[in-house]
Amino acid sequence: MSSTNTPRRAIIVGAGFGGIALAGLLAKKGVSVDVFETHGSAGGRARVIREGGYTFDLGPSWYMMPDVFAEYFTLMGEDIHKHLTLQKLTPSYRVFHGAPGTHHDFFADRAQNHAIFDALEPGAGNRLNAYLDESARQYHIAKHEFIYKNYDSFFDFFNKRVMREGRKLEIWNSMERIISRTFKHELLRKVMMFQMVLLGTAPKDAPGMYRLMNHVDFDLGIWYPQGGIGEVPQAMVRIAEKHGARFHYQAPVSRIITEGGTAVGVVLRDGTEHRADLVVSNADRHHTETALLAPTEREYSDRWWQRRTLAPSAFILYLGVRKQFPNLVHHNLLFTKDWDRNFREIFNYHDFPTDPSIYVCAPSKTDSTVAPPGCENLFVLVPISAGITDTDAARAAWADRTLTILETNMGLTGLREHLQYQRVYSLREFSADYHSFKGTALGLAHTLSQSALWRPNNVAKKVKNLYYVGSYQNPGIGMPICIVSAQLAYKRIMGIADPHPLIEL
Ligand SMILES: Cc1cc2nc3c(=O)[nH]c(=O)nc-3n(C[C@H](O)[C@H](O)[C@H](O)COP(=O)(O)OP(=O)(O)OC[C@H]3O[C@@H](n4cnc5c(N)ncnc54)[C@H](O)[C@@H]3O)c2cc1C
């Protein structure tokens, strides 16, 4: 389809970030868009639960790459600041490391980080600045040359520009190697590498091009939308609806209808049929292929799926606590001592990690609306392996371990005693809520063989007029990245080959 051949009607399966963002783009272009979503609200993995005066973001909490969000709103003809009250967090996060209670804060401020790096490793401050200058340059190249580009063949990726710039991006080198040759101090190495966990990838398996994540973290900063992350998909839905997109909730799709090898609509679980010129799936790719399409229409075999490197799952506790903890900031990370063993365990179907790393988000530090007065809203996440057995007995033991570590190593004294609300979310919920393969939280890890050209494409090979959007496709995992995937799907549908971010529709 070329831009002169805009489809009249589109159906999108799922209202995650990718689905919502694409619904907005197509609707603004004049396409009649229907989004069918299983759950009662939009946002997908970024939905919200409200209980007993607490508002918990179910999944994401790091609002990164503010430029990508802002540019999407601009593309939709909106000023992001009229929809979201964004605050840059300072410090960006606190890292607990070494003796119980010991911590260091990190900032999106070159001078502050220079001092911290130098204090831990003389000379590391200057090396950090040089490293970040290069990461910033690479972010710019990636954003303008690679990320917003659809790939179809080897030659699309390995063109002259990529060959020239790709060498500098150190595609063939791992993040672990790049960081380890630059910094010696154990804490600094971990601080420079943990962003790979946000991409669901072990630093030793993450290609060097992801060093741009250090620019995202240390230069662009970590932000927070007042009211919580859930405000972001809500705002995007409002804008898409303004342009005529229709969101249908509690409307699970049970099948994509194909006729003569072309997608022509969907059947909902209630048996109703809906027709369109094209269908886009924002659901997890494994679910789309194995449940919504006929076996002959699948692109990937069971063997292919079994051989993928899956991003970890997560053991999550949403805690409402009748007490506040002065030693926490908004984002808090507790790094395990034996980092290598932890990565081996969370990528190799090991049981709950022997000595886990733990992330604690306390949005009540920044936002009084997410917890009752005097209380703390805590989102606690332990990365654990996908594919492990998640029973009631296992999760009770995991919760007990996690709370003990928080009380002793993070110094959250009295946590258990003051618990007012507790809810667990783990492999079973990821499978039930998103049909997630082996209960992975994030989908396909960002190894080299699952990045860019090698990540599943956003256009179906065997079914005409079937497209994909969201984290399973290129460019991958993360809210802003799924917004980029919506631009890529839009370009694909409209036949736009331009590799740069869209500036108009
Ligand atoms: C615990 C956790 C923490 C995270 N932390 C961060 C973070 O801090 N920062 C960040 O940027 N990213 C983070 N992420 C990643 C980010 O949330 C995801 O990459 C992104 O939200 C995925 O968006 P998506 O477009 O792929 O859609 P999803 O969010 O995967 O949504 C897909 C939608 O499709 C719907 N669906 C599925 N099947 C059907 C069907 N048959 N019929 C109808 N609807 C269907 C689902 O209900 C769902 O609403 C985190 C993710 C998790 C799970």
PDBQT file of the ligand as one rigid body, heavy atoms in Angstrom, charges set to zero:
ROOT
HETATM    1  C1  LIG A 601       7.156  -5.524  35.027  1.00  0.00    +0.000 C 
HETATM    2  C2  LIG A 601       7.528  -4.671  33.855  1.00  0.00    +0.000 A 
HETATM    3  C3  LIG A 601       8.316  -3.551  34.035  1.00  0.00    +0.000 A 
HETATM    4  C4  LIG A 601       8.649  -2.748  32.939  1.00  0.00    +0.000 A 
HETATM    5  N1  LIG A 601       9.372  -1.612  33.158  1.00  0.00    +0.000 NA
HETATM    6  C5  LIG A 601       9.537  -0.736  32.130  1.00  0.00    +0.000 A 
HETATM    7  C6  LIG A 601      10.034   0.567  32.394  1.00  0.00    +0.000 A 
HETATM    8  O1  LIG A 601      10.303   0.916  33.545  1.00  0.00    +0.000 OA
HETATM    9  N2  LIG A 601      10.143   1.438  31.338  1.00  0.00    +0.000 N 
HETATM   10  C7  LIG A 601       9.786   1.080  30.067  1.00  0.00    +0.000 A 
HETATM   11  O2  LIG A 601       9.888   1.917  29.143  1.00  0.00    +0.000 OA
HETATM   12  N3  LIG A 601       9.293  -0.159  29.807  1.00  0.00    +0.000 NA
HETATM   13  C8  LIG A 601       9.152  -1.059  30.806  1.00  0.00    +0.000 A 
HETATM   14  N4  LIG A 601       8.592  -2.276  30.577  1.00  0.00    +0.000 N 
HETATM   15  C9  LIG A 601       8.360  -2.700  29.187  1.00  0.00    +0.000 C 
HETATM   16  C10 LIG A 601       7.116  -2.078  28.609  1.00  0.00    +0.000 C 
HETATM   17  O3  LIG A 601       6.100  -2.056  29.564  1.00  0.00    +0.000 OA
HETATM   18  C11 LIG A 601       6.672  -2.901  27.412  1.00  0.00    +0.000 C 
HETATM   19  O4  LIG A 601       7.754  -3.143  26.520  1.00  0.00    +0.000 OA
HETATM   20  C12 LIG A 601       5.561  -2.205  26.635  1.00  0.00    +0.000 C 
HETATM   21  O5  LIG A 601       4.613  -1.622  27.495  1.00  0.00    +0.000 OA
HETATM   22  C13 LIG A 601       4.914  -3.245  25.730  1.00  0.00    +0.000 C 
HETATM   23  O6  LIG A 601       3.951  -2.610  24.909  1.00  0.00    +0.000 OA
HETATM   24  P1  LIG A 601       3.313  -3.369  23.691  1.00  0.00    +0.000 P 
HETATM   25  O7  LIG A 601       2.909  -2.365  22.685  1.00  0.00    +0.000 OA
HETATM   26  O8  LIG A 601       4.204  -4.468  23.231  1.00  0.00    +0.000 OA
HETATM   27  O9  LIG A 601       1.956  -3.993  24.265  1.00  0.00    +0.000 OA
HETATM   28  P2  LIG A 601       1.569  -4.826  25.634  1.00  0.00    +0.000 P 
HETATM   29  O10 LIG A 601       1.802  -3.948  26.765  1.00  0.00    +0.000 OA
HETATM   30  O11 LIG A 601       2.286  -6.116  25.566  1.00  0.00    +0.000 OA
HETATM   31  O12 LIG A 601       0.059  -4.968  25.385  1.00  0.00    +0.000 OA
HETATM   32  C14 LIG A 601      -0.516  -5.899  24.507  1.00  0.00    +0.000 C 
HETATM   33  C15 LIG A 601      -2.017  -5.779  24.664  1.00  0.00    +0.000 C 
HETATM   34  O13 LIG A 601      -2.652  -6.740  23.813  1.00  0.00    +0.000 OA
HETATM   35  C16 LIG A 601      -3.771  -7.253  24.499  1.00  0.00    +0.000 C 
HETATM   36  N5  LIG A 601      -4.112  -8.559  23.929  1.00  0.00    +0.000 N 
HETATM   37  C17 LIG A 601      -3.349  -9.679  23.893  1.00  0.00    +0.000 A 
HETATM   38  N6  LIG A 601      -4.015 -10.675  23.260  1.00  0.00    +0.000 NA
HETATM   39  C18 LIG A 601      -5.212 -10.158  22.884  1.00  0.00    +0.000 A 
HETATM   40  C19 LIG A 601      -6.332 -10.701  22.198  1.00  0.00    +0.000 A 
HETATM   41  N7  LIG A 601      -6.361 -11.965  21.757  1.00  0.00    +0.000 N 
HETATM   42  N8  LIG A 601      -7.403  -9.885  21.989  1.00  0.00    +0.000 NA
HETATM   43  C20 LIG A 601      -7.398  -8.583  22.410  1.00  0.00    +0.000 A 
HETATM   44  N9  LIG A 601      -6.365  -8.040  23.082  1.00  0.00    +0.000 NA
HETATM   45  C21 LIG A 601      -5.285  -8.805  23.309  1.00  0.00    +0.000 A 
HETATM   46  C22 LIG A 601      -3.284  -7.380  25.940  1.00  0.00    +0.000 C 
HETATM   47  O14 LIG A 601      -4.369  -7.466  26.856  1.00  0.00    +0.000 OA
HETATM   48  C23 LIG A 601      -2.498  -6.085  26.088  1.00  0.00    +0.000 C 
HETATM   49  O15 LIG A 601      -3.315  -5.035  26.540  1.00  0.00    +0.000 OA
HETATM   50  C24 LIG A 601       8.222  -3.096  31.644  1.00  0.00    +0.000 A 
HETATM   51  C25 LIG A 601       7.422  -4.222  31.454  1.00  0.00    +0.000 A 
HETATM   52  C26 LIG A 601       7.079  -5.008  32.552  1.00  0.00    +0.000 A 
HETATM   53  C27 LIG A 601       6.210  -6.202  32.343  1.00  0.00    +0.000 C 
ENDROOT
TORSDOF 0
